[in-house]
Amino acid sequence: MSAPDGSPVGAERSIGQLFATATTEMSALVHDEIALAKAQLKQDVKRGAVGGGAFAAAGAVLIFSLPMLNFALAYGIRTWSGWNLAVCFLLSFAANVLVAGLLALLGVAFAKKAKKGKGPQKVASSMKETAGVLQNAKPHPRRPSPADAPVEAVARSSS
């Protein structure tokens, strides 16, 4: 088994190797955080596009269906009820406005979901938290190994 840098597990690594490993892992972390931010931003943009599409659909329904639906509905109401033709046309128009209003509400719902999307803010706070942890991290004090003790004693006795 080996460490991520290829050295055997349990082998002493130099400070340079440890620093290189930490730098590589930090770089990978930053790249992953950026990729996450891009993915979340893409999802928020997609939700916004769906909301915009719903608004566009509401407008298209209102504009393109009014003439044909108004005539068909108005004459259908007149045939069924025998009311004045002007009242029938007003009822037909009200039905079209109702459909457009429902589509607009759907667009508002998707727009609010897109606006509530906090993808980039989540990633930014996660990166700040990671930076805070790394700034406050202190290295563990090194304990002298048993092999270091006799060398120290010999060095004292010879001086």
C-alpha positions in Angstrom: 0.0 0.0 0.0 1.3 3.5 -0.7 0.4 7.1 0.1 -1.2 9.4 -2.5 2.3 10.6 -3.6 3.5 7.1 -4.2 5.7 6.7 -1.1 5.2 3.6 1.0 2.9 4.0 4.0 4.7 4.4 7.3 7.9 5.8 5.6 9.1 9.1 6.9 8.5 11.9 4.3 10.4 15.1 4.2 8.7 18.5 4.8 9.1 19.2 1.1 7.2 16.1 0.2 4.5 16.8 2.8 4.2 20.4 1.5 4.0 19.2 -2.1 1.3 16.7 -1.2 -0.7 19.3 0.7 -0.4 21.8 -2.2 -1.6 19.1 -4.6 -4.5 18.2 -2.5 -5.4 21.9 -1.9 -5.3 22.5 -5.6 -7.6 19.5 -6.2 -9.9 20.8 -3.5 -10.1 24.3 -5.1 -10.7 22.7 -8.5 -13.5 20.6 -7.1 -15.1 23.6 -5.4 -15.0 25.5 -8.7 -16.6 22.6 -10.5 -19.3 22.4 -7.9 -20.0 26.1 -8.2 -20.3 25.8 -12.0 -22.7 22.8 -11.7 -24.9 24.6 -9.2 -24.9 27.8 -11.2 -25.9 25.8 -14.3 -28.8 24.4 -12.4 -29.9 27.8 -11.3 -29.7 29.2 -14.8 -31.7 26.2 -16.1 -34.5 26.9 -13.5 -34.5 30.6 -14.6 -34.8 29.5 -18.2 -37.7 27.3 -17.4 -39.4 30.2 -15.6 -38.7 32.5 -18.6 -40.1 29.9 -20.9 -43.3 29.7 -18.9 -43.7 33.4 -19.1 -43.1 33.3 -22.9 -45.6 30.5 -23.2 -48.2 32.5 -21.3 -47.7 35.4 -23.7 -47.9 33.1 -26.7 -51.1 31.5 -25.5 -52.7 34.9 -24.8 -51.7 36.3 -28.2 -52.2 33.5 -30.6 -55.2 31.8 -29.1 -57.3 34.9 -28.5 -58.8 35.3 -32.0 -59.6 31.7 -32.7 -60.6 30.7 -29.1 -62.7 33.9 -28.6 -64.8 33.2 -31.7 -65.2 29.5 -31.0 -66.0 30.0 -27.3 -68.3 33.0 -27.8 -70.4 31.2 -30.5 -70.4 28.1 -28.3 -71.7 30.0 -25.3 -74.3 31.7 -27.4 -75.5 28.4 -28.8 -75.7 26.8 -25.4 -77.2 29.8 -23.5 -78.8 32.1 -26.0 -77.2 35.2 -24.4 -76.2 38.3 -26.2 -73.1 37.8 -28.5 -71.1 40.6 -26.8 -71.5 38.9 -23.4 -70.3 35.6 -24.9 -67.2 37.3 -26.3 -66.4 38.8 -22.9 -66.7 35.4 -21.2 -64.4 33.9 -23.9 -61.8 36.6 -23.3 -62.0 36.1 -19.5 -61.3 32.4 -20.0 -58.1 33.2 -22.1 -56.9 35.6 -19.4 -57.4 32.9 -16.8 -55.2 30.5 -18.7 -52.5 33.1 -19.2 -52.6 34.0 -15.5 -52.1 30.4 -14.5 -49.1 30.1 -16.8 -47.7 33.4 -15.4 -48.0 32.0 -11.9 -46.1 28.9 -13.0 -43.4 31.2 -14.4 -43.3 33.1 -11.1 -42.9 29.8 -9.1 -39.9 28.7 -11.3 -38.4 32.2 -11.1 -38.5 32.1 -7.3 -36.9 28.7 -7.2 -34.1 30.0 -9.5 -33.7 33.1 -7.3 -33.6 31.0 -4.1 -30.8 28.8 -5.6 -27.8 29.4 -3.4 -25.3 27.2 -5.2 -22.5 29.8 -5.6 -23.1 31.1 -2.1 -22.9 27.6 -0.6 -19.6 27.0 -2.4 -18.2 30.3 -1.3 -19.0 29.7 2.3 -17.5 26.2 2.1 -14.3 27.6 0.6 -14.2 30.3 3.4 -14.7 27.6 6.0 -11.9 25.5 4.4 -9.6 28.5 4.4 -10.4 29.3 8.0 -9.6 25.7 9.1 -6.3 25.8 7.2 -5.3 29.1 8.7 -6.0 27.9 12.2 -4.3 24.6 11.7 -1.2 24.2 13.8 1.3 21.4 13.3 1.6 18.8 16.0 4.7 19.2 18.1 7.3 16.6 17.1 8.2 14.2 19.8 11.7 13.0 19.7 11.9 9.4 18.6 13.7 6.8 20.8 16.5 6.8 18.2 17.1 10.5 18.7 17.6 10.3 22.5 21.0 8.5 22.6 22.4 10.9 19.9 21.4 13.8 22.1 23.0 12.3 25.2 26.2 11.5 23.3 26.3 15.1 22.0 26.0 16.5 25.5 28.7 14.3 26.9 31.2 15.1 24.2 30.8 18.9 24.7 
